[in-house]
Amino acid sequence: MTTFGERLTAATATRGPLCVGIDPHPGLLDAWDLPRTVAGLERFAMTAVEALGPEVAVIKPQSAFFEAFGSAGVAVLEKVLAGCREAGALVLLDAKRGDIGSTMAAYAAAYLTDDSPLAADALTVSPYLGFGSLRPALDAAAVSGRGLFVLALTSNPEGPELQHAVAGERSVAQTIADHAAAENAGASPLGSVGLVVGATIGRTGVDLSAVNGPLLAPGIGAQGATAADLRTVFGDDLSAVLPTTSREVLGAGPDVAALRAAARKSVDQVQAALG
Ligand SMILES: O=c1ccn([C@@H]2O[C@H](COP(=O)(O)O)[C@@H](O)[C@H]2O)c(=O)[nH]1
């Protein structure tokens, strides 16, 4: 069994270090001249899969926009997950799950086990019920060769109030980074427990050097960060950075060739910034 860290390393080496999000915002459906219905959602999402699936290393569907349409929207999400897989892209489901351990076990069954229709290569999770509450997801991911991205320093302006707070001698974010490092210890070339660290946040003040896992960097484009900001945020830890952007690329649609061109432009920009 290959690990998520191994598959991610291979995918970014081949396709470049970029994740593109599928975020079917109502305004984007309008811009693509699609109805704000399940049919519009499906057309939007599957066009994005057709354009980006053969092109980028990782695709990140944002679960919220699918859940907003109820069970029919979740059925579209299932098609997106299968379509990304068929096209050769890794799929990171952005659902930011986090709960008490016994409920976390149910989330792990939903997203991190082979026979689930919602299984993804990796899942975003929230550690704010305590990192240890993620244990069922950590164990399920390890057993099935999947990955997790743990929220550490999020891209939104409200994040620092909680994430920079000092508890004991370390900031909350540093504690999360240290837990991830412990999970990834000894993994090569990269562990499968990543962190989310926003490209918008400036200098992190957090030592990420021991994490040994992928660092997902949202915030480029619509949230105001640029590829050039990655160097400021990550300093010497650029090698494991996986920038992710959604609206910046999706805004180029609905034309498939235009979406691909936008993704390629973003890959070139982040490759230049990461060196
Ligand atoms: O800290 C975080 C964690 C997750 N996100 C998600 O990434 C995308 C960003 O979309 P853009 O259109 O590129 O702004 C979205 O799905 C967020 O939920 C984040 O932005 N920041």
The ligand as an SDF file (V2000), in Angstrom:
LIG
                    3D

 21 22  0  0  0  0  0  0  0  0999 V2000
   -7.7070   28.2720    6.2870 O   0  0  0  0  0  0  0  0  0  0  0  0
   -8.4390   27.9140    5.3600 C   0  0  0  0  0  0  0  0  0  0  0  0
   -8.8700   26.6160    5.2020 C   0  0  0  0  0  0  0  0  0  0  0  0
   -9.6280   26.2830    4.1250 C   0  0  0  0  0  0  0  0  0  0  0  0
   -9.9780   27.2030    3.2030 N   0  0  0  0  0  0  0  0  0  0  0  0
  -10.7960   26.7640    2.0530 C   0  0  0  0  0  0  0  0  0  0  0  0
  -10.0570   26.9250    0.8440 O   0  0  0  0  0  0  0  0  0  0  0  0
  -10.9010   27.4430   -0.1790 C   0  0  0  0  0  0  0  0  0  0  0  0
  -10.4110   28.8050   -0.6040 C   0  0  0  0  0  0  0  0  0  0  0  0
  -11.1380   29.2780   -1.7030 O   0  0  0  0  0  0  0  0  0  0  0  0
  -10.6650   30.5930   -2.5330 P   0  0  0  0  0  0  0  0  0  0  0  0
  -11.7390   30.7690   -3.5430 O   0  0  0  0  0  0  0  0  0  0  0  0
   -9.3330   30.2680   -3.1590 O   0  0  0  0  0  0  0  0  0  0  0  0
  -10.5840   31.7160   -1.5610 O   0  0  0  0  0  0  0  0  0  0  0  0
  -12.3130   27.4400    0.3890 C   0  0  0  0  0  0  0  0  0  0  0  0
  -12.9120   26.2030    0.0860 O   0  0  0  0  0  0  0  0  0  0  0  0
  -12.0940   27.5520    1.8890 C   0  0  0  0  0  0  0  0  0  0  0  0
  -13.1370   26.9440    2.6370 O   0  0  0  0  0  0  0  0  0  0  0  0
   -9.5330   28.4830    3.3350 C   0  0  0  0  0  0  0  0  0  0  0  0
   -9.7990   29.3560    2.4990 O   0  0  0  0  0  0  0  0  0  0  0  0
   -8.7660   28.8150    4.4110 N   0  0  0  0  0  0  0  0  0  0  0  0
  1  2  2  0
  2  3  1  0
  2 21  1  0
  3  4  2  0
  4  5  1  0
  5  6  1  0
  5 19  1  0
  6  7  1  0
  6 17  1  0
  7  8  1  0
  8  9  1  0
  8 15  1  0
  9 10  1  0
 10 11  1  0
 11 12  2  0
 11 13  1  0
 11 14  1  0
 15 16  1  0
 15 17  1  0
 17 18  1  0
 19 20  2  0
 19 21  1  0
M  END
$$$$
